[in-house]
Amino acid sequence: MKMTIRNMSVALSTAITSLTLLSQAAFADCTRHVYNKSENAWSFGFTAIAEEKLGDDATIIVNGETAVIEHITGGAEPKWLRLEKVTYTDGKPHYKASFLMNGCYIQHNGRTDRAVLNDPADGDVIFID
């Protein structure tokens, strides 16, 4: 087969398309849910560092409601999921916690107290107190 400019152009275009598709898999969208099965209102959001406050970027979810989390995985910057209890109808102490995200999975080391993580799917949160 004689290599022509057109053949080289098609081959290059195919290679670029293949590389683009491969790189997009690392930055896939993640749609997950937060279920509030507690008697309290909670807030959540993403931060760049574990200690960062949510501020005006927080999403507040009242008892009995479900919220949708949509984020993009991948990238060089770490992403933390920050959870904070807003109301105290149960008299329990304040709760604040941050968990490092690994793709759609919330990393944790065992006991998370008032939140069930990665259930029913990786990245889901259930507030239980």
N, C-alpha and C positions, 0 to 999 in steps of 0.2 A: 504494500500500500504506500503510495506516494504521499508524504506529509505536505499538506498545503497550508496556507494561512488560515483558511476556513476550518480545516481539521484541527489545527493547533488551537484555534479560538474555541471550538466546541469542547476540546479536551480540557482546556484551562477553565472554562465556564463550569464544566462538570466537577472538576476538582474543587473549585471554590464553593460550589453549592454543597458538596459533600462535607467539607470542613465546616461550613456554617451550620449545617444540620447537626454535626457532632458536637460543636461547641454549645448549641442551644440546649442540649440535654442537661448541661451543668447548671443552667439558669431557668429551670422549669418553674412554672407557677404552682403555688401550693394553696389550695382552698381547704380550710379546716374550720372547726366550730368550737365555741365556748358555750357550755351549758351551765346555767346557774341554778343548781338544785338546793341552794342554801336559803336562809331567811334574810340574808344581807345583800346589799348592793356591792358589787366588785368593779374594779377598773383593771384594764390591761392595755398593753401596747408594746411596741418594739423600741429598744434603745441600743445605742452603740456600745455602751459599757454597762456592767452589772449595777453600779451604784447610781446611774442616771435616773433622775425623777421623770415621771411621765408628763407632768404639766398639762398643757392644753391639748396635747396629742393623745391623751388617754381616751379609751372607749369605756363607757360605763354601762354595765349590764345589771339590771335589777333582778330580784328573785323571780324564778319561774321563766325567765326569758332565755333565748338562744341567740348568740351573735356569730357572725361569719368572720373568720380571719382570712385575709388574702395577702400573700406576700410572695416575693420572688426569692428563690434559693440561689446559692452560689455567691460569687463575688469575693473580694479579698477582705472586706470588713466583717468582723464578727457581728452577729445579731443576737440580742438578748430579748427574751420574752419576760416582761415585768408584770407581776400580779400584785394587786393591792386591795385590801378590804376597805370599803368606803363607809359602811354603816355598822353599828354594833348592837343590833337588837338582841343578840344572844349573850351579851356580857363577856364574851371571850376577848382576849387581848388582840391588839392590832396585828395584822399579818402583812408583810411585804416580802416578796421573794423574786429573784431573777434567775432565769434558766437559759443556758446557752442553747441556741438552735443549731442543729446539724441537719441541713436540708429541711425536711418537714418534721424531723424527730426532735423532741424536747429532751435534752440531756439532763439527767438528775442522778443522784446517788441514793436511791432508796426512798425513805420516808419524805413525803412532801406535805404532810399535815393536812391542810384544808383543801387541797386540790388534787384531783386525780389527773395524771398527765398521760398523754398518748393513748387515750381510751375514749371512744371505741376505735379510733384510728390514730396513727402517728400524727402528732401535732394538735390533737384535740385536748381540751381542758374541761374538767367538770368541777365546779365549786360545790363542796359538800357540807360545809358547816352552817 
